[in-house]
Amino acid sequence: MAHTIPALFQEQATRFGDRPLLWSKRSGAYQPISWTQAQQDIHALAAYFLDTGVAVGDRIVVLCENRLEWALADLAIQSAGAWTVPIYPSLTEPEVLPILRSAEPVIAIASTADQLRKLRALRSQIPSLRAVLCVEPSEVAAGESSWADALAKGREALGRLGAQLAARVRALQAEDIATLIYTSGTTGEPKGVMLSHRNFLANATAGLKAIPISSQDLHLSFLPLCHVFERMAGWYLMLMAGASIAYAESMDTIPQNMGEIRPTIMLHGQEHPAH
């Protein structure tokens, strides 16, 4: 069994190849990307990170709703040896600022123009932040890139950085930090909680022993990936099982999306997943 999340993904991508991994609503219908496609994008984005100077242990912020780019970014960050720092997209600029100050990210990923505006407003106060990516097409300024451009640059860089990237993945240990997740801050400023690859994989392994999920299953993800529950049970556990994942467009469209994608699994609470 793989002892890190990127190693687990690589094993499963080799095993499942052209089978669908992630489904997202595009042009009015759910469309899949395969394990192989996901692997290619993850490698390209990770190579982009290396090319921009991301070092082992650096932090990369993800300010993004549940969508396939969240999942791809998470694995690319970890493959580069960096830490994923998820931030709830519902947070306001004053709520995001203390997290950025604490995490000292070198790169931030925004999902939409609205999320990009938050980062622009705060960027002058975060000297560590070298680059900002925006997933959806948007007017990008100096020091910013679109998701598509980052992938294109990463693909070009893979020829000279592929061996370095593979070495970073091999060097990862189970005890290494995978993510820095910030508490809600209800009793003061948010506090960062460091979780290792072993933390997540041990929980996913235990979850699969309790709930019989297989590669034939399809999960509809709507609980926030910023929270540790959906991150572990709705992402890493599904990777471990070889299941596929569809992303709900929003909380309001869950009934419609259920009818469109017909999931076999949905997680509806912190203790009682439905199967």
C-alpha positions in Angstrom: 0.0 0.0 0.0 1.3 3.5 -0.9 2.4 5.5 2.1 1.7 9.0 0.6 -1.2 10.5 -1.3 0.6 11.2 -4.5 2.0 7.6 -4.5 -1.5 6.2 -4.0 -2.8 8.3 -6.9 0.0 7.2 -9.2 -0.7 3.5 -8.4 -4.4 3.9 -9.1 -3.9 6.0 -12.2 -1.7 3.1 -13.6 -4.4 0.6 -12.6 -7.4 2.5 -14.0 -6.0 4.4 -16.9 -8.8 5.6 -19.2 -11.6 5.0 -16.8 -13.4 8.1 -15.6 -12.1 9.6 -12.3 -13.6 13.1 -12.1 -16.9 14.4 -13.5 -17.9 18.1 -13.8 -20.7 20.0 -15.4 -19.5 21.6 -18.6 -21.6 23.0 -21.5 -24.8 21.8 -19.8 -23.8 18.2 -19.2 -21.6 16.2 -16.9 -18.3 15.2 -18.6 -15.6 13.0 -17.3 -11.8 13.2 -17.2 -10.0 10.0 -16.9 -7.3 8.9 -14.4 -4.7 9.3 -17.1 -5.9 12.8 -18.1 -5.9 13.8 -14.4 -2.4 12.4 -14.0 -1.2 14.4 -17.0 -2.7 17.7 -15.6 -1.3 17.0 -12.1 2.2 16.4 -13.5 2.0 19.6 -15.6 0.8 21.7 -12.8 3.4 20.3 -10.4 6.1 21.0 -13.0 4.8 24.6 -13.2 5.2 24.9 -9.4 8.8 23.6 -9.6 9.5 26.0 -12.5 8.3 28.9 -10.3 10.6 27.9 -7.5 8.3 26.1 -5.2 10.4 24.3 -2.5 9.6 21.3 -0.3 7.5 22.5 2.6 6.2 25.7 0.8 2.6 26.5 1.2 0.1 26.9 -1.7 -3.4 28.4 -1.0 -6.5 27.0 -2.7 -9.4 29.5 -2.5 -11.9 27.5 -4.5 -15.3 25.8 -4.4 -15.6 22.0 -4.9 -14.6 21.4 -8.5 -12.2 19.1 -10.3 -9.5 21.7 -10.4 -9.5 21.7 -6.6 -8.7 18.0 -6.6 -6.0 18.3 -9.3 -4.4 21.3 -7.6 -4.3 19.4 -4.3 -2.4 16.5 -5.8 -0.1 18.7 -7.8 0.8 20.7 -4.7 1.6 17.5 -2.7 3.6 16.1 -5.7 5.8 19.1 -5.6 6.4 18.4 -1.9 4.4 21.5 -0.8 1.5 21.8 1.5 -2.1 22.5 0.4 -3.8 25.3 2.4 -7.5 25.2 1.6 -9.5 28.4 2.3 -13.3 28.5 2.3 -14.4 30.6 -0.7 -17.2 32.0 1.4 -14.7 33.9 3.6 -14.4 37.7 3.3 -11.2 39.5 2.7 -10.7 40.4 6.4 -11.3 36.7 7.2 -8.8 35.5 4.6 -6.1 37.9 5.6 -5.0 36.3 8.9 -4.8 32.9 7.2 -2.6 34.2 4.5 -0.4 36.0 7.0 0.0 32.8 9.1 0.5 30.4 6.2 2.9 32.6 4.2 2.0 31.0 0.8 4.2 31.3 -2.2 1.4 30.7 -4.7 -2.4 31.1 -4.4 -5.1 29.5 -6.6 -8.4 31.3 -7.0 -11.4 29.7 -8.7 -13.3 32.7 -10.1 -12.8 36.4 -10.8 -14.5 37.1 -7.4 -12.0 35.0 -5.5 -9.2 36.6 -7.5 -10.3 40.0 -6.4 -9.9 39.0 -2.8 -6.4 37.9 -3.4 -5.6 41.1 -5.3 -6.9 43.2 -2.5 -4.7 41.4 0.1 -1.6 40.7 -2.0 0.4 43.7 -1.0 0.1 42.5 2.6 1.5 39.1 1.9 5.2 39.5 0.8 5.7 35.7 0.4 3.1 35.5 -2.4 4.9 35.2 -5.7 2.2 34.1 -8.1 -1.6 33.8 -8.3 -3.5 31.4 -10.6 -7.2 31.8 -11.6 -9.0 28.7 -12.7 -11.8 30.4 -14.7 -10.9 32.6 -17.6 -10.2 36.1 -16.3 -8.2 39.2 -17.1 -4.9 38.5 -15.5 -2.4 41.1 -14.3 1.3 41.0 -13.7 2.2 38.1 -11.4 -1.0 36.3 -12.3 -1.6 33.3 -14.6 -4.7 31.5 -15.9 -5.1 27.8 -15.1 -4.7 27.0 -18.8 -1.5 29.0 -19.1 0.0 27.3 -16.0 -0.8 23.9 -17.4 0.7 24.8 -20.8 3.9 26.2 -19.1 4.1 23.1 -16.9 3.8 20.7 -19.9 6.7 22.6 -21.6 8.7 22.4 -18.4 8.2 18.6 -17.9 10.9 17.7 -20.3 13.6 19.3 -18.1 11.8 18.9 -14.7 10.2 15.5 -15.0 13.0 13.7 -13.2 13.1 16.3 -10.4 9.3 16.0 -10.0 9.5 12.2 -9.8 12.3 12.5 -7.2 10.1 14.8 -5.0 7.3 12.3 -5.1 9.7 9.4 -4.2 11.2 11.4 -1.4 7.8 12.0 0.3 7.4 10.2 3.6 4.2 9.1 5.4 5.0 11.5 8.2 5.4 14.5 5.9 2.8 17.2 6.0 0.2 17.1 3.3 -1.9 20.0 4.3 -2.4 23.0 6.7 -6.1 23.4 7.5 -7.2 26.4 9.5 -9.8 26.3 12.2 -13.0 28.4 12.0 -11.5 31.0 14.4 -14.6 31.2 16.6 -12.4 31.5 19.7 -9.8 33.8 18.2 -7.8 34.0 15.0 -7.8 30.8 12.9 -5.2 28.3 13.9 -3.4 26.1 11.4 -3.6 22.3 11.9 -0.9 20.2 10.2 -2.0 16.8 8.9 0.3 14.2 7.4 -0.1 11.8 4.6 -0.3 9.0 7.2 -3.1 10.8 9.0 -5.3 10.9 5.9 -4.4 7.4 4.5 -5.0 5.7 7.9 -8.5 7.3 8.1 -9.3 6.3 4.5 -8.2 2.7 5.1 -10.3 2.5 8.2 -13.3 4.0 6.3 -13.0 1.4 3.6 -13.1 -1.3 6.2 -16.4 0.1 7.5 -18.1 1.0 4.2 -17.8 -1.3 1.2 -16.9 1.2 -1.6 -15.4 0.0 -4.8 -14.2 1.1 -8.2 -17.8 0.7 -9.5 -19.1 3.5 -7.3 -19.7 7.1 -8.1 -19.6 9.8 -5.4 -21.4 13.2 -5.7 -19.3 15.7 -3.8 -21.0 18.7 -2.3 -19.7 19.1 1.3 -16.8 21.5 1.3 -13.4 20.1 0.4 -11.9 22.8 2.6 -13.2 20.7 5.5 -11.2 17.6 6.6 -14.2 15.3 6.4 -15.0 15.7 2.6 -11.2 15.9 1.9 -10.6 12.5 3.5 -13.9 10.6 2.8 -14.9 12.3 -0.4 -11.5 12.5 -2.0 -8.7 10.4 -0.6 -11.0 7.5 0.4 -12.5 7.5 -3.2 -9.0 7.5 -4.7 -8.1 4.5 -2.5 -11.3 2.7 -3.6 -10.8 3.6 -7.3 -14.2 5.2 -7.3 -15.1 8.2 -9.4 -16.2 11.6 -8.2 -18.7 14.1 -9.6 -18.9 17.6 -8.3 -22.2 19.3 -7.6 -22.6 22.7 -9.2 -23.8 24.2 -5.9 -25.7 23.4 -2.8 -28.9 24.5 -4.6 -28.4 22.2 -7.5 -27.8 19.0 -5.6 -31.2 17.4 -6.4 -30.8 18.2 -10.1 -27.2 17.0 -10.1 -28.3 13.7 -8.4 -30.7 13.1 -11.2 -28.1 13.9 -13.9 -25.2 11.8 -12.5 -27.1 9.2 -10.5 -24.4 8.7 -7.8 -24.2 5.5 -5.7 -22.6 7.4 -2.8 -23.1 10.7 -1.1 -21.7 11.9 2.2 -24.1 13.8 4.3 -22.5 14.2 7.7 -19.4 13.8 9.7 -20.2 10.3 10.9 -22.9 8.7 8.7 -22.1 8.4 5.0 -24.9 7.1 2.8 -24.2 4.3 0.4 
